[in-house]
């Protein structure tokens, strides 16, 4: 029987009510007002790292915080669980889950991955998995997830297969081919692949993994909710995690972890143990001690905000995709470079090649250029160094091999001027003969 609690709030069955989308859509001045707390004059084209939260949602967050501070006991016993249940229901509907107890709210993707990987590690430690059975992951997985694998899986005797994906990428077929090669490697010598960690964009359907004999699939989709359509039944993974503060306008930090109901899902636990331990992961995650839960409670306010846009969240996703593709092409044309992947494989972010004359030859050069753009040009954008593998033919511009890429984002607050500012900054550096080494000397 489901755990009963005086804070449980309303029924956990799916609501039949559809979210109302405003008949009067938000105007451009109103959008600017919602994000007027952003630092003025900064070309903020890095929504993918930390996200953005509109003023109306920040106001709702402050009300939740004050409600707790006014009378903490009443808030804990009468309000908190009801509020979190309302957020569970919205996420459940957005991702097409069957029940709220398949949805847990946690701090971020790092926490969610740790929850799953701890369970995998325990299975190795308890002898349920054989030594040298393996976990498969993409080489581009978030560094914190790699560290979690190291901390929980390899220490318990598991091995790791790292899939190196091609970049720049021309098609989904290239990715699937590399995945299948790594799967065969992972199953060599009688080993079993106990978990595959993939992402939403560069992944083949989970049913393919099932056919290949992989037991469980974790989709590490840090950027997905709010930037692409998420249907966990269609994806078919055992676990699916995405941040709500990146592209869904929540304040930092909050993410959801979907766990498909199976006999194994009951073995998952939050890494912070409280008195709710053993009552199911979604209940455990709803109370991990005294802390600020407001970022989990504002999900209804976020839904109100996105429904002020034409088409709601779907309209925002289309707007961001269309604009980031347009801006990416504009930058690549101006610099005489390339796009990192076909537009159809991008959501609200895109990789754009940087001119080879910048001589970006290391990760340190990438950090140096990014800092220079921030400090001297008020442009905030991630820069990446793309090392060429032995024997690999890289992409060239008119002056040499392209080894640097910028990851641009588009969110509703961005304007054409943001990308023109970035374009002009790079063009000025090239015109002045500046290289990343010179930036370091300066």
N, C-alpha and C positions, 0 to 999 in steps of 0.2 A: 504493500500500500504506500502511496506517495506520502512523504513526510508532511505532517501537519504542523502548523506554526501559527501563533496569533497574528503574525505579521504577513501572512500569505497574501492577503488582499483578495482580489477578484478571481473568478474562475480562470484557469489556465488554458481553456479551450480557445481555438482560433476565433477571432472576431469576424463577423460577417460584414462589418462596416468598412467601406472603402474610404481611403483618405480623400478629403475634399481639396481640390485644386482651385485656387482663387480664380474668379472670373475677371478680376482686375489684376493684371500681371505687374510684377515689380518693374519700376523704371530704372534707367541707368543712374540718375541722381540718387535714387533710393539705394541702389547697390553700393555706390560710392559712400553713402552715409553709413551703411552697415559695416564697412571696412575702414572707416575714417580713423580708427585707432592704429592702423598701419603707419609705419614711419614714412613721412612725406618724402617724395622725390626718389625713393628707392625703387628700381626696377626689380620687383620681387617675382622672378620667374622660376621659383623653386618650391612650388606648393607640395611637390612630392616628398620632401623631407619631413616637414613638420605640420603641413596642412594650414588651415586658416579657420577662424571661428568668427561668425558675424556678431555684430553688437547686440542684436535681439536675443541671441542664444547666450551670450555672456551675461546679459541682464537676467535671463531665466536661471542661469547657474548661480548668480549672486543671491537670488531669492531662495533657492534650495539651501545654500550655505547659511543664510540668515535664519531660515526656519529651524535648522539643526541647532544653531547657536542660541536661539531664544529658549528652546525647551528640548534638550537632547533626549531625555527619556521618552517623552511623547513621540518625538521623531522616530526613535528606534523602534518602539513597540507598535506605533499606529500608522506610520507614514512610509518608512524606508522600503519595506518589502512591496507595498502597493506600487510605489514609484518605479522600482526596478522591474516589477512584473509588467508594467505598462511598456517599458523599454524592451523587455524580452519579446513581447507580442509584436511590436513593430518590426524588430529584426527578424523574427520568425516569418512574418509575412513577406518582408523584402527578399529573403533568401529562399523562400518556398520550403521551409522546414515543416515537419508534421506536428511538432509539439514544442512548447516552451522549454521543457527539460532537456531538449537537444541543444539549447543555446545558453552559453555562459558568457558573462561579461567580465573581462579581466583588464589589466592595465594596458597591455600592448601585445604585439605579435611575439615578442621575446618571451613573455610570460606564458603565452599559449603554447609555443613550441616546447618550452621547458616541461609543461604539464604532460605532453604526449611523449617526449623523449625520456622523462623520468620513468614512465610506465614501461617503455621499451627496455630501459636499463635494468629495471627490477626483474623483468623477464629473463634477461641474461644472467643476472646475479642469482636468481632462484633456480636456474637450470632448466627453465622452460624452453629457452633457445639454446642452440649449440654454440660453443665458442667458434668464432670466425664467421658465423652467420652475419649478414651485413645489412647496412642501411645505405640506400642510394640517395644522393643529393646532387643538385646542380652546382657547378663551380661558382655561379653568381649568387648563391643563396646568401642572405644577410649574415654578416660576420658573427653576430650573437648566436645565430642558429648553429653555425659551425662549432662555436665554443660549447654550446649545450651538448652537441653530439660527442665532443671530446670529453666533457665532464660526466655525462651519464651513460654513454654507450661504449665508447672505446675503453674506458676504465673498467667496465664490467665484462670485457672480453669480446665485444662486437667489433666488426671491421666496417670500413666505409669505402664506398665506391663514389668517386666524384666525376660527374659528367661534364666535360668541357664542351660548351655550346659554341657554334660558329658565330663570329661577329666581324664585320657587319653580316646580318642574316638576310637572305633573299626570299625564303619561303618557310612555311611550317614543316614541310617535308624534310628539310635539312635538320631541323631539331629532332624530329621523330627518328630519323636515321641514327643520330648520335645516341639518343636514349636507348634504342634497341641494341646497339653495340655494347653499351655499358651494362644493360640487363644481362646479356649473355656472359659478360665478364663476371658479373656479380654471382651468377648461378654456377660458375665453374667449380670443379672439385666437390660437387655435391652440396655446396652451400645453398642456403635459402636467403632470399631478400625479404627481411621482416618488415621493412618500412621504406617507402619511396617518398621523398620530400620534393615536390615540384611546385611551380607557381601557376597562376591562373592563365597567364597569357602564353607562356612558352611551354605548354603541357599538351600531351595527347590525352584523350578521354581515359578516365580511370578504368573503364571496362577493358581497355587494351592491356593495362597493367595486370588486371585479373587473369586475362588470357595468358600472360607471360609468367604467371605463378607468383606474383608479388602479393603478400598477405594483406598489407594495410597501406593506405595512401593518405598522406598529409599534404593538403594544398596550402602552401604558405603564400597567401594572396594579400600581402600587406597593403597594396594600393587598390584593391579591386572594388570594395563597396563604395559606391558613389562615382566610380569611373567606368565600370563595365557592369553589364547585367549579371547577377549572381543567382543561379538556380542550383542549389546543392544536390537536388535529385538528378538533374541533368549531368552535373559534374561527376556524381557517383562516388566521391571520396569518402573515406571513413571520418576524416577530420578536415575542417576548413576554417581558416583563420584570416581575419582582415581587420586592420585598424579602422576605427570610426573617426579618428581625429585627422586623418590625412585628406580624404576626399568627400567625407560625409559631414563636415562642418562641426563636429563635436569639439569641445575644448580638450586639450591634452590632459591626461591620456586615457584612452579607452579603446578596447578591441572586443570583437566577439569571437568565440570559439564554438564552432558547430561540431558536435560529436554524434554521428549516426548511432541510433540505438542498436547495440549488439551486446552479447555477453561480455565482450572485452571492455566496452565503454564504462561499465560499472567499476572498473579497476582504476580509473583516472581520478586523481586528487589534486587539489590546489596545493602548490608548494608551501604556502603559509597555512599552517594547521590551526584552526580555531575550534570552538565548541560545536560547529556545524559539521565537523569531519564525519564522514560515513553517510551523510544524508543526500549524496549525489553531488556531482561537480558543480551544477548550476546553483545549488543552494550553498555549497561551501564557498563559492566565489562571491556570493552576494553579501557575505559577512566575513571579513578577515581581520576583524578588530576595528578599533576606533580610527577612523580616517575620513577624508573628504570623498564622498561617493557622488558628488554633484555631476561629474562628467558622465556617469552612467545614467543619471536621472534626467538629463536634458534631451534625450533622444526624441520625445514628443515635440519639444520646441524646435528641434532641428527639422523634423518632418513638416512642421508649420512653415518654416523658412523656405525649404526647397519647393513646397507646393505653391509658393508665390510666383514661381517661374513658369512660363509656358511649357507644358509637358511635364512639369514636376521634375523628379530626379532624372527621368529619361531625357527630358529636354536639356537639362544641364549637361548630361554626359555627351549628348550629340553636339552641343555648343562647344564644349571643351575639346572634343576630338577634332571637329572641323577647324577650329581656330588654331590648335597646335600644329596640325598638318599644314595649314596656310602659312603660319609663322616659320615653321621648319623649312619649308620650301623657299621662302623669302630669304632666310639666312644662308642656306646652302647656295642659292643662286648668287647672292652678293659676294660670298667668299670663294666661289668656285669649288665647292666641296660636295659632300654627299650626305644622304640620310642613312642612319644606322640600320633601318629596317623599312619594309614596305609600309605605307600609311595604314593599310588594313590591319596590321599587327600592333598598332599603337592605340592607346586610349586617350588619356589627357597629358601624356608625356611623349617626348620624341628625342632621340639622339641625333645630333647634327655634327658633322665633321668640322674641325677647325683648320685654318690654313696651315700648311706644313711649314711655312716660313717662321712660325712661332717657335719651332724647334722644341716641341713638347716631348721629352725623351724619358720621363720617369714619373712615378707617382708624386715625387717631391715637386716636380715642375707643375703638375696639375694643381697641387695645393697652392703653389706660389702664384699661378695665374689667377686662380679663384680669389685669393686674398687681394691681389692687385685690382681686380675688377670691382671688388667690394669697396676697398679703401679709396680708390682713385676715380672710379666711375659710377659708384652707387648702383652696381649691378650685382644681384645675388643669383648665382646659377652654379650648379655642380659641374666640375670639369673632371674628365677621366682620361687616363693614359691607357692606350690600347697596344699592348705588346704583341709583336708578330711572332708566331711560332716558327720553329725552324722549317725552312722550305716553303713557308706560306707567302703567297703573293698578296701584298696589301693593296689598299685602295690609294690611288695617287691623285693629286691635283696637278696643276701645271708646273709646280716647283719641286715636288717630291712626294714621299709617302705620308699619308694622313695617319698620325699616331695619337691625336687628341680629339676628344669628343665632348660636347656640351649636352647635358640633359636638360632640355627646356620643358617647363610645365605650362599649362594654361588653366586658370580657374576664373570664376565669374568676375573677379575684381580686376583682372589684367586688361590692359589696353594695348593698342598698336604701338604706342610710344615706348612701352617697356621693351619691346623687342627691337625697335629701331635704336634705342639707346645701347643695347647690347651689340647690335650690328655695327654701329658707328664706333664703339669702343674697340672692337677687334680690328676693324679696318684702320683705325688710327694707329694702333700698335704695329700693324704690318707696315703701314706707310712710313712710320718713324724708324723702321728697322729694329724694333724691339723684339728680343727673344726671351724665353723664360729664364735663361741664364743671366741676361742683363737685368731682368726684373729682380733677381736675387741679389745682384751686386748693388742695385739701387736701394 
